Every structure is written in structure tokens, then in C-alpha cells.
Amino acid sequence: MLVLVGSVLVLSCVLGGYLLSHGHILALWQPSELMIIGGGAIGAFLSANPAKIVKEALRNIAALLKGPKYRRQDYVDLLALLYDIFGVIRKQGLLGLESHIEDPQASSLFSAYPRLVKEHDLIEFITDCLRLIVGGNMNPHELEQLLEVELETHQQEAEAPALAVMKLADALPGFGIVAAVLGIVTTMSQLGGDTSQIGEHIAGALVGTFLGILLCYGFVGPLGAAMENRVQEDGRAFECVKVALLASLRGYNPKVSVEFARKTLSPQTRPNFQDFEEHLKGARAGASA
């Protein structure tokens, strides 16, 4: 939602300042300049990126309007799920997880958290890590190196749409110059004619430069930065899982392992210790009932 608020504020202040300086708003309406800049930039974006990145970019832009992917309650559920997993390991050993990680959708362990089960990437990351622990006989140091590589790959893939949008933003001033140059070409062809028309063509050319710079720094660039920030924030859930699993593998009890994971979350979304304790008490009460 802040993306919309920021965009409206940019447009209001730029146009408001222009009007206060006695500018004429209709002078900025140059459909041909918009066509050159917008059409050229979109065409370059499609040429530079595979269809997967284009689709993901559109999906990520729409997701910005919905707010963060994981909220405080989602992190409470994630920590509780990890706690339950470590509880199974403690009571039944690593082999007790096999039935759960083979089919998470049918698992009573995972299905207790329906919101998280829908996050296929996160659940797949958890189950893949558990498979390595169950069948790989890996020590914490080896597992940490492997998870670092996987998280880095996941992060790079997740950030690719944001980087593509930021590159598009960098190209917009260039397309603004293209529009301005074409406007000057048109102006030069009018030399010797009506002076007022020459002035209109020069104004149109300058509007092309203005639009390219405004779209870059006022809209598309901030949009790409917002997408990148959201990806980094969403990646904390994966980092949380990694830290919890490594702590458990090093021999810490479930509650301490989960506490290690909780500390990796940002203060804005991190559930406090009381939230988690209340959740566990409610779960125990439900189980006993």
C-alpha cells in the first residue's frame, strides 16, 4: 500500500509544483512521447528477460499491494512447526519424520498449520533439509555449507524480477533522450514555418526527457527497490528454518533451537517470547481436550 501512497505523493508534488510555477498541465500531455518511452521500455524489458522473469515481475508488483508475505502470526506458526518437528525427533528419533516429510500435505504435523502448508517453496525447503538430516548423516558444519549455497541460489532467483525492473528503470532516461531527439528532429523540419509550432515541438521534446527521468526515479526505480526489499524480508523465513535446524543438529533442546531461529527475524515481525509460549499452551490445551 505504501507503494501507491508514495507514487501518488510523487505525482502530486511534481505536478503541484509545476502548476504553482504557472505551468500549463496540458503541455505535459504528449501521447507520442509516452508511446516512444513506454513502448520502447516495455519492448526492451521483454527482449532482455525470459518469460518466467516477466511473469514473476508482474506477480511481485501485484503482491506489493497486499503487504508482506509473512506476518507475525505466520512466524508464530513457523516457529511452532519447527518446535513440533524437534519434538518428534526427540521422542521418536529421526526416522519418526519419514512419513511426515514424504507427504507434507497429508502429514498431521504439517497440516496443523494450513497457512504454511500453502507456501510450497518454504515447505519444500524444510522437507529437503530434513531429508538431508535423516538420510545424509551430516554434521552441522557440512549441512550449514550446503544450506548456505541453497539459500544463496534461492535468493538470487527470487531477486531476479526486482533486478530486471531496476534495469528497466535505468533505461527510462535513455528512452526519454530518444524521445527528445526525435522531437528535435521534428522541430528542425519545421524551421522557417510558424514560430508557435516550433515552440510546441521543442516543448514536446523537453517533455520526453522529463517523462523518462520522472518514470525512472519517481516510479519504476522505487518499485524495483520495494520488490527487492520484500524479497529480502520474505527470505528471513528460510533463514529462520536454517538456524533452527542447525541448532537442533548441534544438540540444543527444541525450545532453545526455536529461540535461536526467533532471533533471526526482524523486530517488526518477530513474535515475542510470550506470543510463542501462549501458542504452545493453546496447542497443548487443544491436544489434551
C-alpha positions, 0 to 999 in steps of 0.5 A: 500500500505504501507503494501507491501512497508514495507514487501518488505523493510523487505525482502530486508534488511534481505536478503541484509544483509545476502548476504553482510555477504557472505551468500549463498541465496540458503541455505535459500531455504528449501521447507520442512521447509516452508511446516512444518511452513506454513502448520502447521500455516495455519492448526492451524489458521483454527482449532482455528477460525470459518469460518466467522473469516477466511473469514473476515481475508482474506477480511481485508488483501485484503482491506489493499491494497486499503487504508482506508475505509473512506476518507475525502470526505466520512466524508464530506458526513457523516457529511452532512447526519447527518446535513440533518437528524437534519434538518428534525427533526427540521422542521418536528419533529421526526416522519418526519424520519419514512419513511426515516429510514424504507427504507434507500435505497429508502429514498431521504435523504439517497440516496443523498449520494450513497457512504454511502448508500453502507456501510450497517453496518454504515447505519444500525447503524444510522437507529437503533439509530434513531429508538431508538430516535423516538420510545424509548423516551430516554434521552441522558444519557440512549441512550449514555449507550446503544450506548456505549455497541453497539459500544463496541460489534461492535468493538470487532467483527470487531477486531476479524480477526486482533486478530486471525492473531496476534495469528497466528503470535505468533505461527510462532516461535513455528512452526519454533522450530518444524521445527528445531527439526525435522531437528535435528532429521534428522541430528542425523540419519545421524551421522557417514555418510558424514560430508557435509550432516550433515552440510546441515541438521543442516543448514536446521534446523537453517533455520526453526527457522529463517523462523518462527521468520522472518514470525512472526515479519517481516510479519504476526505480522505487518499485524495483527497490520495494520488490527487492526489499520484500524479497529480502524480508520474505527470505528471513523465513528460510533463514529462520528454518536454517538456524533452527535446524542447525541448532537442533543438529548441534544438540540444543533442546527444541525450545532453545533451537526455536529461540535461536531461529526467533532471533533471526527475524526482524523486530517488526515481525518477530513474535515475542517470547510470550506470543510463542509460549501462549501458542504452545499452551493453546496447542497443548490445551487443544491436544489434551481436550 
